[in-house]
Amino acid sequence: MDFQIGSLFDILTSKKRFDANKVALLTTGHPYVVRTSLNNGIKGYLNENVEYLNEGNTISFGQDTATMFYQKDSYFTGDKIKIMKAKFPEFNAALAMYFIATMGRAFSNFSWGSSSFSVEIIKKQIITLPTLNDKLAFSYMEEVIKALETERIETLEAYLTVTGLKDYQLSKKDEEILDTFTGLTTLESRAEQSRAEQSSMILRLINLSEFLNWCDGISELNPLRLDELTDNSEQEYPFYGQSTTDNGIIEYRRLRKSVLNNKDGKPTILIHSNNQNIVYLESPFYLKDGHGATSVLQSETLNRYTALYIMTATKKVIVQRFNYNAKATKIGLKETEILLPSSKGRIENDFMSEFIRVIEKLVIRDLVEWTDKKLKITKEVVWGESIY
């Protein structure tokens, strides 16, 4: 059955907007939710007046990006965040996942900008939900989410086993790489940097344009004209936009070879100016028309591991420097400096690659431990097996 979002949720304004440039972010306290697509929208934690906390068990909505996250606990917000409070008492985390997925489809074709996501427009959007006897089938929606979680966990378990990624034990060399990274120093003066890196590796401020090349001749496409460009004899490739979901991929299409980018499948980084979203790819691709809003970057030394390091270092800087009103344009990005490991005047690409491989092991370790725990609980609930 179809429902207007406004019939299901109150769209509330945050009790107080905390400017990201004027607050001191902490590692503990109450969550500080902004429009980022990372970490459930949480940029950090604040210790502010609890009078301005927004209710937990709600959905935070990034008003110009349509990024939605379930917030279990009370939270503070940054700019242009709305709070979606359910009008029904049954609302919980599992139902939130179902609603977010459904609402995400409703907003998937919207353009960027706060005017596109005004409160009235949000309220009027139509979503389709399961019903039973003309009432929302809450139990069914919860069961769907639980079943999907179980399926994904079991698929993940099988994948980790087949690929050998369960081998996450750190070697002596891995430990040394972590120690080296922990000991890296950052020097303010460029003269100090130059002297220090002659004898040791340091973290040095390096301009993005020094080691990344902005690709020319990128073909950008109007999504409304894709059918005119269709050629079913061609291979299927991803069509990228500035979406923060599915790694930026809107859909897969078979289009004329003349509009295909990165035909050789070189390692590539995309940085979107509107939301500072960064993605990595190793395939030919099509790109949504954004009037040059997406920077397409390559380098001879770029691979998946060095890219992940560079992307993380870049994201840390540009989310502070840019926003929707001050976009991460190509000019702005070319003037952006990030901290990278360097010695003897050269970027340490091998070290970056090795470091990310170690981090991958650590992430896999946490993932495996979480998966094992969830599998034990699932077996007990679903199959009645003991978790001990």
C-alpha positions as CSV (number, residue, x, y, z in Angstrom):
1,M,0.0,0.0,0.0
2,D,1.2,3.5,-0.7
3,F,1.8,6.0,2.1
4,Q,3.0,9.6,2.2
5,I,6.1,9.9,4.5
6,G,4.3,12.7,6.4
7,S,1.6,10.3,7.4
8,L,4.1,8.1,9.1
9,F,6.8,10.5,10.4
10,D,6.9,13.9,12.0
11,I,9.7,15.9,10.2
12,L,11.3,17.9,13.0
13,T,13.9,20.7,13.0
14,S,16.9,20.1,15.2
15,K,16.7,21.8,18.6
16,K,20.0,23.6,17.9
17,R,22.5,23.6,15.0
18,F,26.1,23.2,16.1
19,D,28.6,24.5,13.6
20,A,31.2,21.9,12.8
21,N,33.9,24.7,12.6
22,K,33.1,26.0,16.1
23,V,32.8,22.9,18.2
24,A,35.4,20.7,19.9
25,L,34.8,17.2,18.8
26,L,35.4,14.5,21.5
27,T,35.8,10.7,21.5
28,T,33.1,10.4,24.2
29,G,29.8,12.2,24.9
30,H,26.7,12.4,22.9
31,P,26.8,11.7,19.1
32,Y,27.2,14.7,16.8
33,V,25.4,13.9,13.5
34,V,26.1,15.8,10.3
35,R,25.5,15.2,6.6
36,T,28.4,12.8,6.1
37,S,27.6,9.4,4.5
38,L,30.2,7.8,6.9
39,N,30.0,6.3,10.3
40,N,26.2,6.4,10.6
41,G,26.4,10.2,10.0
42,I,28.3,10.6,13.3
43,K,31.3,13.0,12.9
44,G,32.3,12.8,16.6
45,Y,30.9,13.4,20.0
46,L,30.0,16.6,21.9
47,N,29.6,17.6,25.6
48,E,27.0,20.3,25.2
49,N,23.8,21.3,27.0
50,V,21.6,18.2,27.0
51,E,18.6,20.6,26.5
52,Y,19.5,20.6,22.8
53,L,19.6,16.9,22.4
54,N,17.3,15.4,19.8
55,E,15.4,12.2,20.6
56,G,16.9,8.8,20.0
57,N,15.0,6.0,18.2
58,T,14.6,8.4,15.2
59,I,16.0,8.8,11.7
60,S,18.5,11.6,10.9
61,F,17.9,13.1,7.5
62,G,20.6,15.1,5.6
63,Q,18.4,17.8,4.0
64,D,20.5,18.4,0.9
65,T,21.9,14.9,0.5
66,A,19.1,12.6,1.6
67,T,21.5,10.6,3.7
68,M,19.4,8.8,6.3
69,F,20.6,6.9,9.4
70,Y,18.9,5.3,12.4
71,Q,20.0,7.0,15.6
72,K,19.5,4.8,18.6
73,D,20.6,7.3,21.2
74,S,19.9,11.0,21.7
75,Y,22.1,13.3,19.5
76,F,23.2,16.8,18.6
77,T,23.3,17.8,14.9
78,G,25.1,20.0,12.5
79,D,23.6,22.1,9.7
80,K,20.6,21.0,7.6
81,I,19.7,17.8,9.5
82,K,16.1,17.0,10.0
83,I,14.8,14.5,12.6
84,M,12.2,11.9,11.4
85,K,10.2,10.8,14.4
86,A,7.8,7.9,13.8
87,K,4.1,8.4,14.6
88,F,3.7,4.8,15.7
89,P,5.0,3.3,18.9
90,E,6.2,0.0,17.3
91,F,9.2,1.9,15.6
92,N,12.6,0.3,16.3
93,A,16.0,-0.3,14.7
94,A,14.8,-3.2,12.4
95,L,11.8,-1.2,11.2
96,A,14.1,1.8,10.6
97,M,16.3,-0.2,8.3
98,Y,13.2,-1.2,6.2
99,F,11.9,2.4,6.1
100,I,15.3,3.8,5.2
101,A,15.7,1.4,2.3
102,T,12.2,2.2,1.0
103,M,12.6,6.0,1.4
104,G,16.1,5.8,-0.3
105,R,14.4,4.5,-3.4
106,A,11.9,7.4,-3.3
107,F,14.7,10.0,-3.1
108,S,17.1,8.3,-5.5
109,N,16.2,10.5,-8.5
110,F,16.3,13.8,-6.7
111,S,18.9,16.4,-7.6
112,W,21.2,17.9,-5.0
113,G,20.4,21.0,-2.9
114,S,18.3,21.8,0.1
115,S,15.4,23.1,-2.0
116,S,15.0,19.6,-3.3
117,F,14.4,18.3,0.2
118,S,12.2,20.9,1.9
119,V,10.1,19.6,4.7
120,E,6.9,19.8,2.6
121,I,8.5,17.8,-0.3
122,I,9.8,15.2,2.1
123,K,6.3,14.8,3.7
124,K,4.7,14.3,0.3
125,Q,7.0,11.6,-1.0
126,I,5.2,8.3,-1.6
127,I,6.6,5.0,-0.3
128,T,5.1,1.5,-0.7
129,L,4.9,-0.7,2.4
130,P,3.4,-4.1,3.2
131,T,0.1,-4.2,5.0
132,L,-2.2,-6.8,6.6
133,N,-5.9,-6.0,7.0
134,D,-5.1,-2.4,5.9
135,K,-2.6,-2.0,8.7
136,L,1.1,-1.8,8.4
137,A,2.7,-5.3,8.7
138,F,5.3,-4.4,11.3
139,S,6.1,-8.0,12.2
140,Y,6.6,-8.9,8.5
141,M,9.0,-6.0,8.0
142,E,11.0,-6.9,11.0
143,E,11.3,-10.5,9.8
144,V,12.4,-9.4,6.4
145,I,15.3,-7.4,8.0
146,K,16.3,-10.3,10.3
147,A,16.2,-12.8,7.4
148,L,18.4,-10.5,5.3
149,E,20.8,-10.1,8.2
150,T,21.0,-13.8,8.6
151,E,21.6,-14.4,4.9
152,R,24.3,-11.8,4.7
153,I,26.1,-13.1,7.7
154,E,26.1,-16.6,6.3
155,T,27.3,-15.4,2.9
156,L,30.0,-13.4,4.6
157,E,31.1,-16.4,6.6
158,A,31.4,-18.5,3.4
159,Y,33.2,-15.7,1.6
160,L,35.8,-15.2,4.3
161,T,36.4,-19.0,4.4
162,V,36.8,-19.4,0.7
163,T,39.0,-16.4,0.2
164,G,41.2,-17.1,3.1
165,L,40.5,-13.8,4.7
166,K,40.0,-15.4,8.1
167,D,43.8,-15.5,8.2
168,Y,44.0,-12.2,10.0
169,Q,46.9,-12.8,12.4
170,L,49.5,-10.0,12.3
171,S,53.0,-11.0,11.4
172,K,56.1,-9.4,13.0
173,K,56.5,-7.2,9.9
174,D,52.9,-6.1,10.3
175,E,53.5,-5.1,13.9
176,E,56.6,-3.1,12.7
177,I,54.5,-1.3,10.1
178,L,52.0,-0.3,12.8
179,D,54.8,0.9,15.1
180,T,56.4,2.9,12.2
181,F,53.0,4.6,11.5
182,T,52.5,5.4,15.1
183,G,55.9,6.9,15.3
184,L,55.5,9.1,12.2
185,T,55.9,12.8,13.0
186,T,54.4,15.9,11.4
187,L,56.5,19.0,11.1
188,E,55.0,22.4,10.6
189,S,57.8,24.0,8.6
190,R,58.6,22.9,5.1
191,A,62.2,23.5,5.8
192,E,62.0,21.2,8.8
193,Q,60.2,18.6,6.7
194,S,62.8,18.7,4.0
195,R,65.6,18.1,6.5
196,A,63.9,15.5,8.6
197,E,62.8,13.2,5.7
198,Q,66.4,12.9,4.5
199,S,67.1,10.6,7.4
200,S,63.6,9.2,8.3
201,M,60.1,8.8,7.1
202,I,57.7,11.6,8.2
203,L,54.2,12.7,7.5
204,R,54.5,15.6,5.0
205,L,52.0,18.0,3.6
206,I,51.7,17.3,-0.1
207,N,49.5,19.0,-2.6
208,L,47.1,16.7,-4.4
209,S,48.1,18.0,-7.8
210,E,51.7,16.9,-7.0
211,F,50.9,13.2,-7.3
212,L,47.5,12.9,-8.9
213,N,46.5,13.7,-12.5
214,W,43.2,15.3,-13.4
215,C,41.9,13.3,-16.4
216,D,40.9,15.3,-19.4
217,G,38.2,14.5,-22.0
218,I,35.8,13.0,-19.5
219,S,32.4,12.3,-21.0
220,E,29.5,13.3,-18.7
221,L,26.0,12.1,-19.6
222,N,22.5,13.4,-19.0
223,P,20.6,10.5,-17.3
224,L,17.5,11.4,-19.2
225,R,19.2,10.7,-22.5
226,L,20.8,7.4,-21.7
227,D,18.3,5.4,-23.8
228,E,19.4,7.4,-26.9
229,L,23.0,6.2,-26.3
230,T,22.2,2.6,-25.6
231,D,24.1,0.0,-27.6
232,N,23.3,-3.6,-26.5
233,S,26.3,-5.0,-28.4
234,E,28.6,-3.3,-25.9
235,Q,29.7,-4.6,-22.5
236,E,27.8,-3.5,-19.4
237,Y,29.6,-0.9,-17.2
238,P,28.7,1.2,-14.1
239,F,27.0,4.6,-14.5
240,Y,28.3,6.8,-11.7
241,G,26.7,9.8,-10.1
242,Q,27.2,11.7,-6.8
243,S,25.2,9.2,-4.8
244,T,26.6,8.3,-1.4
245,T,25.2,4.7,-1.6
246,D,26.4,1.7,-3.6
247,N,29.8,3.3,-4.0
248,G,28.3,6.0,-6.2
249,I,26.9,3.6,-8.8
250,I,23.4,4.6,-10.0
251,E,23.0,1.6,-12.4
252,Y,24.7,-0.5,-15.0
253,R,24.3,0.3,-18.7
254,R,25.4,-0.7,-22.2
255,L,26.1,2.5,-24.0
256,R,28.1,3.6,-27.1
257,K,31.8,3.2,-26.8
258,S,32.3,6.9,-27.6
259,V,30.9,7.9,-24.2
260,L,32.9,5.4,-22.1
261,N,35.5,6.7,-19.7
262,N,38.7,4.9,-18.5
263,K,38.5,2.4,-21.4
264,D,41.7,0.7,-20.1
265,G,40.3,0.1,-16.6
266,K,43.1,2.0,-14.8
267,P,42.9,2.5,-11.0
268,T,40.9,5.7,-10.6
269,I,39.6,7.9,-7.8
270,L,36.4,10.0,-8.2
271,I,35.8,13.0,-5.9
272,H,32.4,14.6,-6.0
273,S,32.3,18.4,-5.4
274,N,28.8,18.6,-3.9
275,N,29.2,16.1,-1.0
276,Q,32.9,15.4,-1.0
277,N,32.1,11.7,-1.6
278,I,35.2,9.7,-2.8
279,V,35.1,6.4,-4.6
280,Y,37.7,4.1,-6.1
281,L,37.2,2.0,-9.2
282,E,39.2,-0.2,-11.6
283,S,36.9,-0.4,-14.6
284,P,35.6,1.6,-17.5
285,F,32.7,3.7,-16.5
286,Y,30.0,6.2,-17.5
287,L,29.6,9.5,-15.5
288,K,26.5,11.5,-14.8
289,D,26.5,15.1,-16.1
290,G,27.4,17.4,-13.2
291,H,29.0,20.3,-15.2
292,G,32.5,19.1,-14.2
293,A,31.5,18.5,-10.6
294,T,33.4,15.2,-10.4
295,S,37.2,15.1,-10.4
296,V,38.5,12.0,-12.1
297,L,42.0,11.3,-10.8
298,Q,44.7,8.8,-11.8
299,S,48.4,8.2,-11.1
300,E,51.0,5.7,-12.3
301,T,51.6,4.6,-8.7
302,L,47.9,4.2,-7.8
303,N,46.5,0.8,-6.8
304,R,43.7,-0.2,-4.5
305,Y,45.8,0.0,-1.4
306,T,47.5,3.3,-2.0
307,A,44.2,4.7,-3.2
308,L,42.5,3.7,0.1
309,Y,45.2,5.5,2.1
310,I,45.1,8.6,-0.1
311,M,41.3,8.7,-0.1
312,T,41.2,8.5,3.7
313,A,43.8,11.2,4.1
314,T,41.9,13.4,1.5
315,K,38.5,12.8,3.1
316,K,39.8,13.9,6.5
317,V,40.8,17.3,5.0
318,I,38.1,18.1,2.5
319,V,35.1,17.4,4.8
320,Q,36.6,20.2,7.0
321,R,37.4,22.6,4.1
322,F,34.4,22.1,1.8
323,N,30.6,21.8,2.1
324,Y,27.6,22.0,-0.2
325,N,27.8,25.8,-0.3
326,A,31.6,25.8,-0.7
327,K,32.1,22.9,-3.2
328,A,35.2,20.8,-3.6
329,T,35.8,22.1,-7.2
330,K,38.8,21.0,-9.2
331,I,40.5,24.3,-8.5
332,G,39.9,23.9,-4.8
333,L,41.1,20.3,-4.8
334,K,44.2,21.2,-6.7
335,E,45.1,23.6,-3.9
336,T,44.4,21.0,-1.2
337,E,47.3,19.5,0.8
338,I,47.1,16.2,2.7
339,L,49.5,14.4,5.0
340,L,51.3,11.5,3.4
341,P,54.3,9.4,4.5
342,S,57.5,10.6,2.7
343,S,61.2,10.2,2.8
344,K,64.1,11.6,0.8
345,G,61.6,13.8,-1.1
346,R,59.5,10.9,-2.3
347,I,56.0,9.7,-1.3
348,E,56.3,6.2,0.4
349,N,53.8,4.4,-1.8
350,D,55.0,0.9,-0.7
351,F,54.6,1.9,2.9
352,M,51.0,3.2,2.3
353,S,50.2,-0.1,0.5
354,E,51.6,-2.3,3.3
355,F,49.9,-0.2,6.0
356,I,46.5,-0.6,4.4
357,R,47.0,-4.3,4.1
358,V,47.6,-4.5,7.9
359,I,44.5,-2.4,8.5
360,E,42.6,-4.7,6.3
361,K,43.7,-7.6,8.5
362,L,42.6,-5.7,11.7
363,V,39.2,-5.0,10.1
364,I,38.8,-8.6,9.0
365,R,39.6,-9.7,12.6
366,D,36.9,-7.5,14.0
367,L,34.5,-8.6,11.3
368,V,35.2,-12.3,11.8
369,E,34.8,-12.0,15.6
370,W,31.5,-10.2,15.1
371,T,30.4,-12.7,12.5
372,D,31.2,-15.7,14.7
373,K,29.2,-14.1,17.5
374,K,26.2,-13.3,15.3
375,L,26.3,-16.8,13.8
376,K,26.2,-18.4,17.2
377,I,23.2,-16.2,18.2
378,T,21.5,-16.9,14.9
379,K,21.9,-20.7,15.3
380,E,20.5,-20.5,18.8
381,V,17.4,-18.5,17.7
382,V,16.7,-20.1,14.4
383,W,17.8,-23.7,14.8
384,G,17.7,-24.0,18.6
385,E,21.4,-24.8,18.8
386,S,23.4,-23.9,22.0
387,I,25.7,-20.9,21.6
388,Y,28.2,-22.6,24.0
